[in-house]
Amino acid sequence: MPEDFLTGDRRPLTTVLGANLVSITGNCLTYMGVPWFVLQSTGSAAKAGIVAFCTLLPVVLAALVGGPVIDRIGRRRVSVASDLACAVAVAAIPLLQFADILHFWMLCVLMAMTGLFRSPGETARSVLLPTLAERAGMPLTRAAGLYDGAARCAALTGSALGGVLIGVLGAENVLLVDAATFAVSAPLFAFGVRGLPEAQARRRVEPASLRAYRRELAEGYRFVAATPLLLGLCLMTLVTRGLDQGWSAVLLPVHAREELDGSIDLGLLNAAFGICALTGALVYGAVGSRFRRWPVFTVAFLIVGLPRFVVAAFTDTFTPLAVIMAVEGLACGVLNPIMATVTYETVPEALRSRVLSATTASVQLVTPLGGLAVGFLVDSVGPPSTLLTIGGVYLLATLCPVIFPAWRHMDSTATRWEVADGLATVQ
């Protein structure tokens, strides 16, 4: 075992958390800069929704088929290639704009490229977390809290900087900053996991073939389908991710532009949410193991759903929405660490890339439609009616952990697995 990866060494985990923070900061700048660029240049919420659709549809397609590819190419190579490809695609948008040759279809294609490469990179990084936690001698719950905390910190940084930088530099220059973050993340991650066996390509006795690929791909989906709790998590988050995309890509930017003070308020609202979500994730990582997961998860999900939509529908001032988004941020901070811990405890390491790709694809299936549908709904019936409609659907989705008994297995002891020839069996 390489010296860098002796048990108790936290340097690899710290480096990977840093790389993830930089990469996700870039994603957040993209998600703020591109919708604002479209609204600024076209004035159309529907076109902002179309760009969101073009960005997220390839995320789903890559996740649907990417699990076996990650294992065969190697998690380290996939993550590095993902960041470098995103850097090139994002940088091309302002460069083409400065050259006065950027058309709307080009913007859609470039954003589709970022979506296509983003999902495999995120999966490749996340599946290494249990291994890095073990090497660091750290409980998985705490490592999951830190991992999500790094993501929340990136969202905070990207949101706070994004709103200000859009107002000061313009959306085009913000995208150049975004491209630079991806260029930094790639070598940082490559350095952090060098020599880690789990980050390298898997050696397989069976040669690469379409038949072997199909079999490996199906294993991930069969595992999810045969595990009621994982299936329930996928179905509920499938709905809520789509609604969240409509909120972040269309509803909140439109509300900030028409009712508030523009991009500065948009950045501050996202920053308030991000600060509190970061706090929630770190607090849960520190003390979460003392509490039952199911009640904490259920209450938190109810808080993060309906309230923001109602407040935005009935107020045109900054403070009430900022307060409710801060409260929702605290609740939201505990959700991802719980879901990540449950997933890592349930899925054997040998199947982790395939299962996490399958769950990512499952929860993202309707996400591309979220911004698209909400954009056209805003243009048709107006923001207030859209906000109340989406909020009502969100409430129904977040009642699932209360209604269905499979969710109570979140507190069950982790299943131990043996894996032979790629097939998982209970030990």
Stockholm file with secondary structure:
# STOCKHOLM 1.0

chainA/1-427         MPEDFLTGDRRPLTTVLGANLVSITGNCLTYMGVPWFVLQSTGSAAKAGIVAFCTLLPVVLAALVGGPVIDRIGRRRVSVASDLACAVAVAAIPLLQFADILHFWMLCVLMAMTGLFRSPGETARSVLLPTLAERAGMPLTRAAGLYDGAARCAALTGSALGGVLIGVLGAENVLLVDAATFAVSAPLFAFGVRGLPEAQARRRVEPASLRAYRRELAEGYRFVAATPLLLGLCLMTLVTRGLDQGWSAVLLPVHAREELDGSIDLGLLNAAFGICALTGALVYGAVGSRFRRWPVFTVAFLIVGLPRFVVAAFTDTFTPLAVIMAVEGLACGVLNPIMATVTYETVPEALRSRVLSATTASVQLVTPLGGLAVGFLVDSVGPPSTLLTIGGVYLLATLCPVIFPAWRHMDSTATRWEVADGLATVQ
#=GR chainA/1-427 SS CCGGGCTTCCHHHHHHHHHHHHHHHHHHHHHHHHHHHHHHHHCCHHHHHHHHHHHHHHHHHHHHHHHHHHHHHCHHHHHHHHHHHHHHHHHHHHHHHHTTCCCHHHHHHHHHHHHHHHHHHHHHHHTTHHHHHHHHTCCHHHHHHHHHHHHHHHHHHHHHHHHHHHHHHCHHHHHHHHHHHHHHHHHHHHHHTTTCGGGSCCCCSSCCCHHHHHHHHHHHHHHHHTCHHHHHHHHHHHHHHHHHHHIIIIIHHHHHHHTSCTHHHHHHHHHHHHHHHHHHHHHHHHHGGGSCHHHHHHHHHHHHSHHHHHHHHHCCSHHHHHHHHHHHHHHHTTHHHHHHHHHHHHSCGGGHHHHHHHHHHHHHTTHHHHHHHHHHHHHHHCHHHHHHHHHHHHHHHHTHHHHCGGGGGGGSCCCCEEEETTEEEEC
#=GC SS_cons         CCGGGCTTCCHHHHHHHHHHHHHHHHHHHHHHHHHHHHHHHHCCHHHHHHHHHHHHHHHHHHHHHHHHHHHHHCHHHHHHHHHHHHHHHHHHHHHHHHTTCCCHHHHHHHHHHHHHHHHHHHHHHHTTHHHHHHHHTCCHHHHHHHHHHHHHHHHHHHHHHHHHHHHHHCHHHHHHHHHHHHHHHHHHHHHHTTTCGGGSCCCCSSCCCHHHHHHHHHHHHHHHHTCHHHHHHHHHHHHHHHHHHHIIIIIHHHHHHHTSCTHHHHHHHHHHHHHHHHHHHHHHHHHGGGSCHHHHHHHHHHHHSHHHHHHHHHCCSHHHHHHHHHHHHHHHTTHHHHHHHHHHHHSCGGGHHHHHHHHHHHHHTTHHHHHHHHHHHHHHHCHHHHHHHHHHHHHHHHTHHHHCGGGGGGGSCCCCEEEETTEEEEC
//
